[in-house]
Amino acid sequence: MSGLTVDCVSGVQHEGEATGKFEIINDINTYIALPQGEYVKDRAVIIVDVFGIQLNNNKADGFASNGLQTYVPDIFEGDPIPANALSDPTLKFDREKWFATHSMEITRPIVDKLLEGLRENGITKFGVVGYCYGARHTIDLAKKNLISAAAIAHPSRLVPEKDFPDLLAESNVPLLINSCEFDGAFPEEACKVADQTLGGGKYKPGYKRAYWIGCTHGFAVRGDMTNPQIKAGKEGAFTNTVEWFSKIPRQKKMPKAKSGKKPAPAPFGASKPAKVVKNPLFDAHPKNFGIGQDIQPKKDLTRFVKWPEYVRLQRQKVVLHQRLKVPPAIAQFSHTLDKNTATQLFKLLNKYRPETKQEKKARLDAEAKAVAEGQEDTKKDKKPLFVKYGLNHCVALIESKKANLVVIAHDVDPIELVVFVPALCRKMGVPYVIVKSKARLGTVVHKKTAAILTLQDVRSEDQKELSTIVSAAKINYNDKADEIRRTWGGGLRGNKSTEKLRRRAKAAGQAMTKAAAQKL
């Protein structure tokens, strides 16, 4: 077996800012990059690598910019090989000890759960690219025909003498291999086994192996871009993979079944259609809908209605918020948590709803009764864990760093009540999220509305779920402080103005999307 070599934890960490987002899909923390504009909705690319989703190199933005919706699952659950293993070669990282706690048997169910969740969302075809450690998962998925296309680069943990014959015998998934000249995990002997087993047209689904001279293990993800050969190999491997996945066929509609039998011809020729005899007692009177003539047919008069003042005011307020430029401190409240993660969050919050008045009274009565009966020395029940609410109370918990997670409503009015809370959370190092809406937060704490909730401690069985949500909160909110500080909101044009700009650009021979015209 080609194991994890020292090259697996070496390389160069690339700079740049990711443009995708993190969501929880089927309980799996996932980095998502979606293409701009139109794209095929039933196909997706999944990336698996040994450094997990935290390393900037593994972000899927490149695939998304080429029209492929891309997902990167957190298969190591927040504990990948540390990124400083790349920047500090002297770091004595024990890769074998790490692999013992992150074996294929542990991480494979996570990949399967992501596939299951994406299928529930309507995605039917998957292309999986495995870099280094991820090649093992890619080959296993291809053997069981769970995906539509496979690509691996500088693979490790493979057994060429067994894996490639198994593919030949069991799989109908096309395979692309990006190999390199200097690779201890997938040496030249392994390349020969792959070519002899699958090459020469033997592997009917399709096989291709690219060989990049001067490149080392990890070149496709962590390669040194200052080296011309490695730069060419990295870019070439990426282009190969995009073209390989672009060949995944679209979902075809099944043709309607045709009957093989033809009806027998009429024995005395085709019968003539019977002439319809009109009843002379009923005359046709076509209606004339001209002015002053017949009554007009019923139509929807909604746009002619004079709406009540409160309706007009709230609609005009929405339009003003779209047209005017909104400063970053307020615009950040329009970037709410995604639906999947929000569902997981409220599922957790509902487990810790505060006591109702009746429940609290019953608990205190039971304690008082125990004291009256002389059982005050017995161990008292601990006060139940529940969500804390109330702006002043929550702010005090944040300032004392007792809050593990802060949940803020996106539609608090006036916004001045909570506009300072995100900055306070970042200052105190407390994870926070912004969700829809104050009414939904209110249902958690038995109120009509709630501006802010705070979660302190949870039971041991919910600790993993909380840590997953906290991780998503830090990535999407706390760690994006600079981006939030620079991002203005509003400034969107109306439909009439947008269409006028698009026509003007078209007359000038320029292409302009509706989204681009709105922001001008």
C-alpha positions, 0 to 999 in steps of 0.5 A, spaced: 500 500 500 502 506 498 502 510 505 502 517 507 509 519 506 513 525 508 511 529 502 503 528 504 505 534 509 509 538 505 508 543 500 506 551 499 500 554 502 497 559 497 494 566 499 488 568 497 481 569 499 475 564 498 469 566 495 464 560 497 460 559 503 460 554 509 453 550 510 451 544 514 448 538 509 446 532 512 450 534 519 456 534 515 460 541 515 461 543 508 464 548 504 460 550 497 462 554 491 457 555 486 457 558 479 455 564 477 449 565 472 446 558 469 449 551 471 447 544 470 443 543 477 443 535 477 451 535 477 456 536 482 464 535 484 466 533 491 473 534 493 477 530 498 484 532 501 488 530 507 488 538 509 481 538 510 477 544 508 481 549 512 486 550 508 485 555 502 488 551 497 483 546 497 477 551 496 473 549 490 472 556 487 476 554 481 471 549 479 465 553 480 468 558 476 468 553 470 461 552 471 461 546 476 457 546 483 463 544 488 462 541 495 468 540 500 466 536 506 470 536 513 471 529 513 476 530 519 471 534 523 475 540 524 482 536 526 485 535 519 493 535 518 495 542 521 496 548 515 503 550 519 506 543 517 507 546 510 510 553 512 514 550 518 518 543 515 521 543 522 515 541 525 515 534 527 508 532 525 507 525 527 503 523 521 502 515 522 499 517 529 494 522 526 492 517 521 491 512 526 485 516 529 483 518 522 483 512 518 478 510 512 473 507 516 472 513 520 472 518 514 468 514 509 461 514 513 462 522 512 463 522 505 457 517 504 452 522 508 454 528 504 452 524 498 446 522 501 444 529 503 446 531 496 441 526 493 436 529 497 437 535 494 436 533 487 443 532 485 444 525 481 450 525 478 457 526 482 464 527 480 469 526 485 476 528 485 481 525 490 488 529 492 493 524 496 489 521 502 482 523 498 484 518 492 482 512 496 475 514 497 475 516 490 477 509 488 472 505 493 466 510 490 468 508 483 468 501 485 461 501 487 459 505 482 456 510 486 459 516 482 459 518 475 466 520 474 473 519 478 479 523 478 485 522 482 492 526 483 498 524 486 494 519 490 496 515 496 493 509 500 492 505 494 494 498 492 495 498 485 496 491 484 489 490 487 485 496 486 486 497 478 484 490 477 478 491 481 476 497 477 477 493 471 472 488 473 467 491 477 466 499 475 463 503 469 466 509 472 471 513 467 478 514 471 483 520 470 490 520 474 494 526 474 501 523 476 508 526 477 515 525 476 517 525 483 512 521 488 514 516 493 506 515 494 505 513 487 511 511 484 513 510 477 511 502 478 504 504 480 503 508 474 506 502 469 501 497 473 495 502 472 497 503 464 498 495 463 491 494 467 486 500 464 490 502 458 490 501 451 482 501 451 481 495 456 477 499 461 471 501 457 468 506 461 474 511 459 481 511 462 487 517 462 493 518 465 497 525 465 504 525 467 507 531 469 515 532 469 519 536 474 513 535 479 513 532 486 507 529 490 502 534 492 503 539 486 496 539 484 494 542 491 500 545 494 505 546 489 510 551 489 507 556 483 514 560 483 517 553 480 515 553 472 514 546 471 510 545 478 506 551 476 504 548 469 503 541 472 498 544 477 494 548 472 494 542 467 492 537 472 486 542 474 484 543 466 484 536 465 480 535 471 475 540 469 474 537 462 474 530 465 468 532 469 465 536 464 463 530 460 459 527 465 452 526 461 446 530 463 440 526 465 436 523 459 428 523 459 426 516 458 423 515 451 415 513 451 414 506 449 411 505 442 407 499 441 409 494 435 403 493 433 399 497 427 391 497 427 388 493 422 385 497 416 378 498 415 375 493 411 371 498 407 375 504 407 375 510 411 369 512 414 366 519 413 366 523 419 358 525 420 356 531 419 354 535 425 347 538 425 346 544 428 339 546 432 336 551 429 332 553 436 339 556 438 343 562 435 350 564 436 351 571 439 358 572 439 360 577 445 363 584 443 367 587 449 368 594 446 366 600 450 359 600 452 358 593 449 358 587 453 360 586 460 368 585 461 370 578 463 373 578 470 380 580 471 385 581 477 385 588 479 390 587 484 394 592 481 389 597 481 387 597 488 389 603 493 392 599 499 392 601 506 397 606 508 400 601 513 401 596 507 404 602 502 409 604 508 412 598 509 413 596 501 416 603 500 421 602 506 423 595 503 424 599 496 428 605 500 432 600 503 434 597 496 436 603 493 440 607 498 447 605 500 447 601 507 453 602 511 457 595 513 455 595 520 448 595 518 448 591 512 451 585 515 444 583 518 442 582 511 447 576 511 443 570 514 445 563 516 444 558 511 438 554 511 441 547 513 445 550 518 439 554 521 435 548 521 441 544 525 441 551 530 434 551 531 433 544 533 439 544 538 436 551 541 429 547 542 432 542 546 434 548 551 427 552 551 427 556 558 422 553 563 414 556 562 411 559 569 408 552 570 414 548 570 418 553 574 413 553 579 412 545 579 420 545 580 420 550 586 414 546 589 418 540 589 424 543 592 420 546 598 416 540 599 423 536 600 425 541 605 419 541 609 420 533 609 427 534 612 430 532 606 434 538 605 441 534 606 439 530 600 443 532 593 438 537 590 437 537 582 441 542 578 438 548 575 436 545 568 440 548 562 436 553 558 437 558 553 438 565 556 435 571 553 434 579 554 439 584 551 442 586 557 443 579 560 446 577 553 451 582 553 453 581 560 454 574 558 458 576 552 462 581 556 464 576 561 466 571 556 460 566 559 457 565 552 458 559 547 454 561 542 450 568 540 444 568 536 442 575 533 435 576 529 436 580 522 430 584 523 431 588 530 427 594 529 430 599 531 437 596 529 441 600 534 439 595 539 443 590 536 448 593 531 454 593 536 453 586 538 457 583 532 463 587 534 462 586 541 462 578 540 468 579 535 472 583 540 471 578 546 472 572 541 465 569 542 462 566 536 455 569 533 450 568 528 445 572 524 438 568 523 431 569 520 428 572 524 426 575 531 419 572 531 422 565 530 427 566 536 421 568 540 418 562 539 424 558 542 423 562 549 416 563 549 415 570 547 412 573 541 419 576 539 426 576 541 432 580 539 438 576 541 439 569 544 445 566 548 447 559 549 452 557 555 453 550 556 449 544 553 449 536 555 454 532 553 450 528 548 449 535 544 456 537 545 458 535 538 452 538 535 454 545 538 461 544 536 459 543 529 455 550 529 460 554 532 465 552 527 460 554 522 459 561 526 467 562 526 468 561 519 462 565 516 462 571 521 468 571 526 473 570 521 470 574 516 471 581 520 475 585 515 470 582 509 464 585 513 467 591 515 468 593 507 462 590 504 456 596 503 449 594 502 443 596 498 445 601 492 440 596 487 436 599 482 429 597 480 427 593 474 425 599 469 432 602 471 436 595 470 432 594 463 434 601 461 441 600 462 441 593 459 438 595 453 443 601 452 449 596 453 446 592 448 446 597 443 453 599 445 455 592 443 457 590 450 454 584 454 451 586 461 447 581 466 441 583 470 445 582 477 451 587 474 446 592 472 443 592 478 449 594 482 451 600 477 
